[in-house]
Amino acid sequence: MDHFITRHGDKLFNGQEEFRFVSINIPNLHINEDPLPNWHRIDPWEVEDAFKTINLMGGQVTRMYTFSVKGGIRPGENGKAHIYGPGQFDEELFQDLDKVIELANKHNVRLIIPFIDFWDWFGGVKHFAALRGKSFSAFWTDREIIEDFKTLINYVINRTNSYTGVPYKEEKAIMAWETGNELDDCPDAWTEEIAAYIRTLDQNHLIIDGKYGLSDSSLENPNIDIVSNHYYVDRGHDIIGRVKADIKHSKGKKPFIIGEFNHKDPNIVEKVMKTAVEEGVTGALLWSLRYHSKGGGFYYHGEPNEPNNPCFNWPGFPSRDATGEIEKLHCLRESAYQIRKCSIPELEPPEAPILLPILTPEAIKWRGSAGAEKYILERAEHHDGPWMVISDNILEDSVPFVPYQDVPSSEGSYFYRIMACNPGGISAPSNVESVEYKTAIEIK
C-alpha cells in the first residue's frame, strides 16, 4: 500500500487513480461474536482466511464491527470487552486488532473501523453511557460521556500496533474511521464535534458519518469525508429507489457508500450492485461474510436456509439455494471487478487444506481452503500410499460443522490426506495424518 486513500470532491483516490469498490462486511474480523460455538477471541489463521476470501472476491475494502462495551446482551469470552469503563480497555483484544491490521497490510485490504454501536449486541451507546451510570440519551449531550468517548478515540488513533510498530494513525491499511454503526437519531452537533476531534488527531485517514441515513449537515461538514446509508426492508421495501435518492442527494458533495445491504431476493441484491457500479457510487458492502473456523468448517450467524440470512460463506453452496447465496456472491465478484474497470480473472486452484489430528476415522476434520467448493479425501495403509479416494464430493455447508465419517472395513493403521477443489483445479494434498482404527467390542 503506497498511499492513504484520499478524497477530492465526491470521489476517493488511491494516489492518482479513482478508488471505487464492491465488497463485503466482516463483522467478526476482530472478535467473534457468533453463537456457534460462542463469543471468543479470533485466531490469526481465521483472519488470514477472511482476507484471502476478500481477495478472491475481487474486493479491496472490508468493514468490521464496532468496539465492544461491557454490558452487551451477549458478553464476550470470560466477560471480555474492548471497553470496561472510562479509559479502561482490554489490551489482549486490541492486540487482536493489531494482528488484523498487520494482515490487512499483507493482503492489501483496506479497513473501515466504526467506533461505537447504536445497538446492544456488542454493547453500544446505552452501555457506554451506563459506564457512568447515565441513560442512553445522555450519550449525545452529556459532557462527561462525550469526553469519555473522546478518550476512546484518542486511545485507538494514537495506539501503536504491537506487530508492525506503526501508530494506527499512520497505518495505510486503515481506510477510514466511522463515527459509529447505524447511529439512529444522532444529533448533527454530536457528529460535528466528534468528527472535528478525530481530525485533530489524524489528518491521514478519512472520516465517515456513522448516522443511519444521510445528513445535510455532514454533506456540508469539511471534516466528514464520506456519507453512508444501510438498506434493509425494515426501512422500506423500495431499496433501489432509496439508493438512487441518496446518490442524487450526495452527488457533487461527498463520496457516498452503501455501507450495508442484503435482501432475500437475489435480483434486488444484483440491482443494488448494478446501480452502484453504473451510477457512480464510491463503494458498496454486502452484509456479511463469515470465514473458516480453525476447528473445521465455517462460522455462521443464524440459520443457513433462512431467506433473510445475515451471512455468507464463500463461494456459496447449492444446499442454500433458498437464500440465493451462490447467485449473490457470484454477482458480488463480477461487480467488484466491473467497478474497478478490470477484467474478471480466472479462478486458480485453492491452497492445500490442513488436515487436523484424527482421533477416529469417524470424525475427520480439516481447516478449509479459501475458495474451495468441495474436497477429495484419500486413505492409505502406508504413509506414502498408494492412496484410495474415499469421497470426491465433501462439502463444508453443514451448520454446525459435521466432521466426515469414514468407516474402514477392518481394524488397523490408516493414513489420510485431503485436497480442495474449485473450477480452477485441485489443490496440492494436505499434510498426512494417521490413526489406529479399532472396531467397538460389545461388552456383555
Secondary structure by P-SEA (a helix, b strand, c coil): ccccccccccccccccbbbbbbbbbbccccccccccccbbbbbaaaaaaaaaaaaaacccbbbbbcccccccccccccccccccccccccaaaaaaaaaaaaaaaaabbbbbbbccccccccccaaaaaaaaccccccccccaaaaaaaaaaaaaaaacccccccccccccccccbbbcccccccccaaaaaaaaaaaaaacccbbbbcccccccccccccccccccccccccccccaaaaaaaaaaaaacccbbbbccccccccaaaaaaaaaaaaccccccccccbbbbbbcccbbbbcccccccccccccccccccccccaaaaaaaaaaaaaaaaacccccccccccbbbbcccccccbbbbbcccccccbbbbbccccccccccccccccccccccccbbbbccccccccbbbbbbcccccccccbbbbbbbbcccccc
